[in-house]
Amino acid sequence: HLSIRRQRQMCIRDRFMGESRHQLFQQFTANQWAGFRKGVEKEGLRVDRNGFIAQTPHPRSLGSTLTHPRITTDYSEALLELITPVFDTTRGMLDSLRDTHRFVQCNLGDEVFWAASMPCELDGDASIPIAEYGTANIGRLKHVYRQGLAVRYGRMMQSIAGAHYNLSLPDSFWRLWQDALGNQQSLQDFKSDQYFWLIRNFRRRSWMLMLLFGASPALDASFVAGVRHDLSRFGDDTWYGREATSLRMGDLGYHNNAQASLNICFNELKTYTDTLFRAIHTPWPAYEKMGTRRDGEFIQINTSVLQIENEYYSAVRPKRTTERGEKPIQALESRGVEYIEVRCLDLDPFSPVGVNESQIDFLDLFLLDCLLSDSPRIDDDECDRLDDNYQDVVARGRNPDLTICRSGERGRVGDAAIALMDRLAPLAEQLDSLNGDSTYRRALDDQRAKLDDPRELPSAKVLEAMEASGMGHREWGLEMSRQHQQTLRGEGLSPDVMAAFDKMTADSLSEQDEMEQAENQPFGEFLEQYLQS
């Protein structure tokens, strides 16, 4: 972490600058405000007709998972990941995501694209096939990394799906914002500092997103077979958290003991990359005992606390698009932060594409306010309190008496959420004035309605829908998935969009084939060079 003296100096400077940031933004005109840049990465399992995780290879009709720009896999061969390009409107982004879903649905045969974050029926680790990316060294590296996740944490938690929301602001905004603040840094350094300013406030408020968008209060019994837990019975094949909003983000989801020892610092770019670098180069005894090979085959990239940066689980990440062969830390250090990735979103099981328009518009408002609000550095004590707030809402967010700590005082989570909504209202009005519509006021009203009636929270609606249907998590998830599949297949694709996807598929397969044909370096040598770079 920063030295105490420097922290105090920067905190004083940031508080002084932060006091007037909202007022400075109010001076923007409609001609100066260019809006947001946004994209989504949406995961989801392929399952068979009975609701069991698919054992089939990634469909060739969907192209190469190594090189396709829109369709790949995450951890498992069965865990699809659909990626949108960058858009400047929510509608454009969601239209693109829906087109990709339509194409995927038309190429799944009798399989189904699972609608929920918590997985379908599983049968232990062996039932979860690890993703394959071909024989090119970069593809083998991706596979070995996933083998490492398996030996370190098991495969079960890697079968969970979510949505990642990526947001940035255009350089035209950053130049005006830098001028308004009287900042003299390079544009690259200024943007990085401002994105970390946003991230610090995101960490203070991320509990709010788990309350509003947590949608995984229940899971299939096969997910916790043989595991000790404190969940309650919903039915013969379903467990649920009585007050939970997101089992996906709780102790049964993305959680592990080795990473609990990390002290990744989100105060600024240098502290973030330095602490991540240390984790990637610090051996962990249990992983050293495993070694990197078993029976002559690689089982993990290295024996450090983290194999690579992406192994670190966090609700938000600063990101920079990498060039081929470049590591994320290298990209951030050389070219600065390009965008923010929000990683804590459960899939919306009621939406055919896993996210919805009002949610995305609210996230834009929420994240912009994180940038415009005072954001002092986070010390270790506050970091612990923020983690506690987040986990408390994940586990017990639907308890009306739950309290969290904000500004050194404890208060009911519902009251804290309403207070945050109130502070967002003037900004929503300003953005709508700049855009000439009522987008952000509507989005804010939609989320406020969940606080007025907690039965409208997604986690509550999931449990209500399951109870009304008389189904457990597996049956209900399969029914919702089939409904979405029928809807999307019925919509179909226009001939030109279908042709564009067919071309992306063919081009991706050709590109992977060319990479594999040109490969002549032994993988062990390639990996050694990668680790030394």
C-alpha positions in Angstrom: 0.0 0.0 0.0 1.0 3.7 -0.3 3.1 5.2 2.4 1.0 6.8 5.2 2.3 10.3 4.4 1.6 10.0 0.7 -1.9 8.5 1.4 -2.7 11.5 3.6 -1.4 14.0 1.0 -3.4 12.4 -1.8 -6.5 12.0 0.4 -6.4 15.8 1.1 -6.0 16.6 -2.5 -8.8 14.1 -3.6 -11.2 15.5 -1.0 -10.6 19.0 -2.2 -11.1 18.0 -5.8 -14.1 15.7 -5.0 -16.2 18.3 -3.2 -17.0 20.1 -6.5 -16.9 17.2 -9.0 -20.7 17.0 -9.3 -20.9 20.8 -9.8 -18.2 20.6 -12.5 -20.1 17.9 -14.4 -23.3 20.0 -14.2 -21.5 22.5 -16.5 -21.4 20.0 -19.4 -23.6 20.8 -22.3 -25.5 18.4 -24.6 -22.8 19.0 -27.3 -20.0 18.2 -24.9 -21.6 15.0 -23.4 -20.9 12.0 -25.7 -22.3 9.3 -23.4 -20.9 5.9 -22.5 -19.1 3.2 -24.3 -20.3 -0.2 -23.2 -20.2 -4.0 -23.9 -21.2 -7.3 -22.2 -19.7 -10.7 -21.8 -22.4 -13.2 -21.0 -21.8 -16.8 -19.9 -24.1 -19.7 -19.9 -23.9 -23.5 -19.8 -25.0 -25.8 -22.6 -27.2 -28.6 -21.1 -28.8 -31.7 -22.5 -32.5 -32.1 -22.9 -32.7 -33.6 -19.3 -31.0 -30.6 -17.7 -27.6 -32.2 -17.3 -24.4 -30.4 -18.2 -23.5 -31.1 -21.9 -20.7 -33.6 -22.5 -20.4 -32.8 -26.2 -17.6 -30.7 -27.7 -18.2 -27.0 -28.6 -20.3 -27.0 -31.7 -18.1 -26.5 -34.8 -21.0 -24.5 -36.3 -20.2 -21.8 -33.7 -16.6 -21.5 -34.8 -13.3 -21.5 -33.1 -13.3 -20.7 -29.4 -9.7 -19.5 -29.7 -10.3 -16.9 -32.4 -14.0 -16.2 -32.8 -14.7 -12.5 -31.9 -18.2 -13.1 -30.5 -18.5 -16.7 -29.3 -16.0 -18.5 -27.1 -16.0 -20.6 -23.9 -15.0 -19.7 -20.3 -13.9 -22.5 -18.0 -15.7 -25.5 -19.4 -16.2 -26.8 -22.9 -19.9 -26.5 -22.0 -19.7 -23.0 -20.6 -20.3 -20.6 -23.5 -19.3 -17.0 -23.4 -20.9 -14.5 -25.7 -19.2 -11.1 -26.3 -20.5 -7.9 -27.8 -18.5 -5.3 -29.6 -18.4 -1.8 -28.0 -21.5 0.3 -28.4 -22.5 3.8 -27.4 -26.2 2.9 -26.7 -27.8 0.3 -24.5 -30.2 -0.7 -27.2 -27.5 -1.3 -29.8 -25.5 -3.4 -27.3 -28.5 -5.5 -26.3 -29.6 -5.9 -30.0 -26.2 -7.3 -30.8 -26.2 -9.6 -27.8 -29.6 -10.9 -28.8 -28.4 -11.5 -32.4 -25.6 -13.6 -31.0 -28.0 -15.6 -28.8 -30.3 -16.2 -31.8 -27.4 -17.6 -33.8 -26.2 -19.8 -30.9 -29.7 -21.1 -30.3 -30.1 -22.0 -33.9 -26.9 -24.1 -33.7 -27.5 -26.1 -30.4 -29.5 -28.9 -31.9 -31.5 -30.5 -29.0 -29.3 -28.9 -26.3 -30.4 -25.9 -24.3 -28.6 -22.7 -23.2 -29.0 -22.6 -19.4 -30.7 -19.4 -18.1 -29.5 -19.3 -14.5 -26.2 -18.5 -12.9 -26.1 -21.5 -10.6 -25.6 -24.6 -12.8 -27.8 -27.4 -14.0 -27.4 -31.0 -12.8 -23.8 -32.1 -12.3 -22.1 -35.3 -11.2 -19.0 -34.1 -9.6 -15.8 -32.7 -11.1 -15.6 -35.4 -13.8 -18.9 -34.3 -15.3 -17.5 -30.8 -16.1 -15.3 -31.0 -19.3 -12.4 -28.4 -19.3 -12.5 -26.1 -22.4 -10.3 -27.1 -25.3 -8.6 -24.5 -27.6 -6.7 -26.6 -30.1 -3.0 -27.4 -30.5 -1.5 -23.9 -31.0 0.6 -22.9 -28.0 -1.6 -20.0 -27.0 -4.6 -22.5 -27.1 -2.7 -25.0 -25.0 -1.8 -22.3 -22.5 -5.5 -21.4 -22.0 -6.3 -25.1 -21.4 -3.4 -25.6 -18.9 -4.6 -22.5 -17.0 -8.0 -24.1 -16.7 -6.4 -27.4 -15.6 -4.7 -25.3 -12.9 -8.0 -24.0 -11.7 -9.3 -27.6 -11.5 -6.4 -28.9 -9.3 -6.5 -25.7 -7.1 -10.2 -25.2 -6.5 -12.0 -28.0 -8.1 -14.3 -27.7 -11.2 -17.6 -27.3 -9.5 -17.4 -23.6 -8.8 -16.0 -23.0 -12.4 -19.4 -24.1 -13.7 -21.1 -21.0 -12.4 -22.1 -18.4 -15.0 -22.5 -14.6 -14.8 -22.5 -11.5 -16.9 -19.6 -9.0 -17.1 -20.4 -5.4 -17.9 -17.7 -3.3 -19.5 -17.9 0.5 -19.4 -15.7 3.4 -20.5 -16.0 7.0 -21.3 -14.7 8.5 -24.6 -11.5 10.6 -24.8 -13.6 13.6 -25.7 -15.1 13.5 -22.2 -11.7 12.8 -20.5 -10.1 15.9 -22.1 -12.9 18.1 -21.0 -13.0 16.6 -17.5 -9.2 17.0 -17.2 -9.5 20.6 -18.2 -12.3 21.2 -15.7 -10.2 19.7 -12.9 -7.2 21.7 -13.9 -5.2 18.5 -14.1 -1.7 18.5 -15.7 -1.0 14.8 -16.1 -0.7 13.0 -19.4 -4.1 11.9 -20.6 -3.2 8.3 -20.1 -2.2 8.7 -16.5 -5.2 11.0 -15.8 -7.6 8.4 -17.2 -6.1 5.6 -15.1 -6.3 7.7 -11.9 -9.9 8.6 -12.6 -10.9 5.0 -13.3 -9.4 4.0 -10.0 -11.2 6.8 -8.4 -14.4 5.2 -9.7 -13.3 1.7 -8.6 -12.7 2.8 -5.0 -16.3 4.1 -4.8 -17.6 1.0 -6.6 -16.0 -1.1 -3.9 -17.8 1.0 -1.3 -21.1 0.5 -3.0 -21.0 -2.8 -4.7 -23.3 -4.3 -2.0 -26.0 -2.3 -3.6 -25.7 -4.2 -6.9 -25.9 -7.6 -5.1 -29.2 -6.4 -3.5 -30.7 -5.1 -6.7 -29.4 -7.7 -9.2 -28.6 -10.8 -7.1 -30.6 -13.6 -8.7 -29.2 -16.9 -7.5 -30.8 -17.7 -4.1 -31.1 -21.4 -4.9 -29.1 -24.2 -6.4 -29.4 -27.8 -7.5 -28.6 -30.4 -4.8 -25.9 -31.9 -7.1 -23.8 -28.7 -6.7 -23.3 -29.3 -2.9 -23.3 -33.1 -2.8 -21.0 -34.1 -0.1 -20.3 -30.5 0.9 -21.1 -28.9 4.3 -23.3 -25.9 4.0 -26.0 -23.9 5.9 -28.6 -23.8 3.2 -32.3 -24.8 3.7 -34.3 -27.4 1.8 -36.5 -26.1 -0.9 -37.4 -29.5 -2.3 -35.9 -33.0 -2.9 -33.3 -31.7 -5.4 -33.0 -28.0 -4.4 -31.3 -26.0 -1.6 -31.7 -22.3 -1.0 -30.5 -19.4 1.2 -33.5 -18.1 3.2 -32.2 -14.5 3.0 -29.6 -14.8 0.3 -29.4 -12.7 -2.8 -26.6 -14.4 -4.7 -25.2 -17.8 -3.8 -22.9 -17.4 -6.8 -21.0 -14.7 -5.1 -21.0 -16.3 -1.6 -18.8 -18.9 0.0 -20.1 -21.7 -2.2 -19.3 -19.7 -5.3 -16.1 -17.8 -6.3 -14.1 -18.3 -3.1 -10.8 -19.9 -2.2 -8.4 -19.9 0.7 -5.2 -19.0 -1.1 -6.7 -15.9 -2.5 -8.0 -14.9 0.9 -4.3 -14.2 1.8 -3.9 -11.7 -1.0 -3.9 -8.0 -0.4 -4.7 -6.6 -3.8 -4.8 -2.8 -3.6 -7.3 -0.9 -5.7 -6.1 2.6 -4.7 -4.2 3.4 -7.9 -2.8 1.6 -10.9 0.7 1.1 -9.5 -0.5 -0.4 -6.2 -2.9 -2.6 -8.2 -0.3 -4.0 -10.7 2.4 -4.3 -8.0 0.3 -6.4 -5.7 -1.0 -8.5 -8.5 2.6 -9.0 -9.8 3.7 -10.1 -6.4 0.8 -12.7 -6.2 1.8 -14.1 -9.6 5.4 -14.5 -8.4 4.9 -15.7 -4.9 5.0 -19.5 -4.4 2.1 -21.1 -2.5 3.2 -24.3 -0.6 0.2 -26.4 -1.6 0.6 -25.6 -5.3 4.4 -26.3 -5.1 3.6 -29.7 -3.6 1.4 -30.4 -6.7 4.1 -29.4 -9.2 3.3 -28.3 -12.7 3.2 -31.7 -14.3 1.5 -35.0 -13.6 2.3 -38.1 -15.7 4.2 -35.9 -18.1 1.3 -33.5 -18.7 1.1 -29.9 -17.5 -1.5 -29.5 -14.8 -0.9 -25.8 -14.0 1.0 -22.9 -15.4 3.1 -22.3 -12.3 3.0 -22.8 -8.5 2.4 -19.2 -7.4 -0.6 -17.9 -5.5 -2.0 -16.9 -8.9 -1.1 -18.5 -12.2 -2.1 -15.3 -14.1 -3.9 -12.1 -13.4 -7.3 -13.4 -14.4 -7.3 -16.0 -11.7 -7.9 -13.3 -9.1 -11.6 -13.1 -8.4 -13.0 -9.6 -7.8 -16.3 -7.8 -8.3 -14.6 -5.2 -10.5 -11.4 -5.0 -12.6 -9.5 -2.2 -14.5 -8.9 -3.5 -18.0 -6.9 -2.8 -21.1 -7.3 -4.7 -24.4 -4.2 -6.9 -24.7 -2.2 -7.6 -27.8 -1.4 -11.2 -28.8 1.1 -12.7 -26.3 0.8 -9.7 -24.0 -0.1 -10.1 -20.3 -2.9 -7.9 -18.7 -0.5 -6.3 -16.3 1.9 -5.4 -19.1 -1.0 -3.8 -21.1 -2.1 -1.8 -18.1 1.4 -0.6 -17.2 2.3 0.4 -20.8 -1.0 1.9 -22.0 -3.1 2.6 -18.9 -6.7 1.7 -18.0 -9.1 1.5 -21.0 -12.3 0.4 -19.3 -13.9 -1.0 -16.2 -15.2 -4.5 -16.0 -18.1 -5.1 -13.5 -18.0 -8.8 -12.8 -20.5 -9.4 -10.0 -23.7 -9.6 -12.0 -25.8 -12.7 -11.8 -27.7 -13.8 -14.9 -31.2 -12.5 -15.1 -33.0 -15.8 -15.6 -36.2 -14.0 -16.7 -34.4 -12.4 -19.7 -33.6 -14.4 -22.8 -30.2 -12.8 -23.0 -29.4 -12.7 -19.2 -29.4 -8.9 -18.7 -32.0 -6.2 -19.3 -32.1 -2.6 -20.5 -33.2 -1.0 -17.2 -30.3 -2.8 -15.4 -27.7 -1.6 -17.9 -28.9 2.0 -17.8 -28.9 2.0 -14.0 -25.3 0.6 -14.0 -24.3 3.6 -16.2 -25.8 6.0 -13.7 -24.3 4.1 -10.7 -20.8 4.0 -12.2 -20.8 7.7 -13.3 -21.8 8.7 -9.8 -18.9 6.6 -8.5 -16.6 8.8 -10.6 -18.3 12.1 -9.6 -18.4 11.5 -5.8 -15.6 12.0 -3.3 -13.3 9.0 -3.3 -10.5 9.0 -0.7 -8.0 6.1 -0.6 -9.1 2.9 1.1 -7.1 1.8 4.1 -6.9 -1.7 5.4 -9.7 -1.2 8.0 -12.1 0.2 5.5 -11.2 -2.6 3.1 -12.3 -5.2 5.6 -15.6 -3.3 6.3 -16.3 -3.1 2.6 -15.8 -6.9 2.2 -18.0 -7.5 5.2 -20.8 -5.3 3.7 -20.6 -7.1 0.4 -20.7 -10.6 1.8 -23.5 -9.8 4.3 -25.7 -8.6 1.5 -24.8 -11.6 -0.6 -25.8 -14.0 2.2 -28.6 -12.1 4.0 -29.6 -9.2 1.8 -33.3 -10.0 1.9 -33.4 -9.7 5.7 -35.0 -6.3 6.4 -33.1 -6.0 9.7 -29.7 -6.5 8.1 -27.3 -3.7 8.9 -24.1 -2.6 7.1 -21.4 -0.1 7.9 -21.2 3.1 6.0 -19.1 6.2 6.9 -18.2 4.6 10.2 -21.9 4.0 11.3 -24.1 1.0 11.0 -27.6 1.2 9.5 -30.2 -1.0 7.9 -29.3 -2.0 4.4 -32.7 -0.8 3.0 -32.2 2.6 4.4 -28.7 2.8 3.0 -30.0 1.7 -0.4 -32.7 4.4 -0.4 -30.1 7.0 0.5 -28.0 6.0 -2.4 -31.0 6.1 -4.7 -31.8 9.6 -3.5 -28.3 10.9 -4.3 -28.5 9.4 -7.8 -31.7 11.3 -8.6 -30.2 14.7 -9.6 -27.6 13.0 -11.8 -30.3 11.0 -13.5 -32.2 14.2 -14.2 -29.1 15.8 -15.6 -28.3 12.9 -17.9 -31.8 12.9 -19.2 -31.6 16.6 -19.8 -28.4 16.1 -21.8 -29.9 13.3 -23.8 -33.4 14.7 -24.2 -35.3 11.7 -22.8 -36.2 10.0 -19.5 -34.0 6.9 -19.7 -32.1 7.3 -16.4 -35.1 8.4 -14.4 -37.0 5.4 -15.6 -34.0 3.1 -14.7 -33.8 4.7 -11.3 -37.5 4.3 -10.7 -37.3 0.6 -11.7 -34.7 -0.1 -9.1 -36.4 2.0 -6.4 -39.5 -0.1 -6.9 -37.5 -3.1 -5.6 -36.7 -1.3 -2.4 -40.4 -0.2 -2.0 -41.5 -3.8 -2.4 -38.7 -6.4 -1.6 -40.8 -9.1 -3.3 -39.6 -7.4 -6.5 -36.0 -8.2 -5.9 -34.7 -10.7 -8.4 -33.7 -13.2 -5.7 -37.2 -13.0 -4.2 -38.9 -13.3 -7.6 -36.8 -16.5 -8.5 -38.0 -18.2 -5.3 -41.6 -17.0 -5.8 -41.5 -18.4 -9.4 -40.1 -21.7 -8.3 -42.7 -22.1 -5.6 -45.6 -21.1 -7.9 -44.4 -23.6 -10.5 -44.0 -26.4 -8.0 -40.6 -27.0 -9.4 -37.1 -27.2 -8.0 -34.1 -25.3 -9.3 -33.3 -27.9 -12.0 -36.8 -28.2 -13.4 -37.5 -24.5 -13.3 -34.2 -23.5 -14.8 -34.7 -26.0 -17.6 -38.3 -24.7 -18.3 -37.1 -21.0 -18.4 -34.2 -22.1 -20.7 -36.6 -23.8 -23.0 -38.9 -20.8 -23.1 -36.0 -18.5 -24.0 -34.9 -20.9 -26.7 -38.3 -21.0 -28.2 -38.5 -17.2 -28.2 -35.1 -16.7 -29.8 -35.5 -19.4 -32.4 -38.9 -18.0 -33.3 -37.4 -14.5 -33.9 -34.7 -15.9 -36.2 -32.0 -13.8 -37.9 -32.1 -11.7 -41.0 -30.2 -13.1 -44.0 -27.4 -10.5 -43.8 -26.9 -11.0 -40.0 -26.9 -14.8 -40.5 -24.3 -14.4 -43.3 -22.1 -12.2 -41.1 -22.1 -14.9 -38.4 -21.4 -17.7 -40.8 -18.4 -15.7 -42.1 -17.1 -15.1 -38.6 -17.4 -18.8 -38.0 -15.6 -19.8 -41.1 -12.9 -17.1 -40.6 -12.3 -18.2 -37.0 -11.8 -21.8 -38.0 -9.4 -20.8 -40.8 -7.4 -18.6 -38.4 -7.0 -21.3 -35.8 -6.0 -23.8 -38.5 -3.3 -21.3 -39.8 -2.0 -20.8 -36.3 -1.7 -24.5 -35.7 0.0 -25.1 -39.0 2.6 -22.4 -38.3 3.3 -23.7 -34.8 6.8 -25.2 -34.4 7.9 -24.3 -30.9 7.6 -27.0 -28.1 5.0 -26.0 -25.6 7.3 -26.3 -22.6 9.7 -23.8 -24.2 6.8 -21.5 -25.1 5.5 -21.6 -21.5 9.0 -20.9 -20.1 9.3 -17.8 -22.3 5.8 -16.7 -21.3 6.5 -16.9 -17.6 9.8 -14.9 -18.1 8.2 -12.1 -20.1 
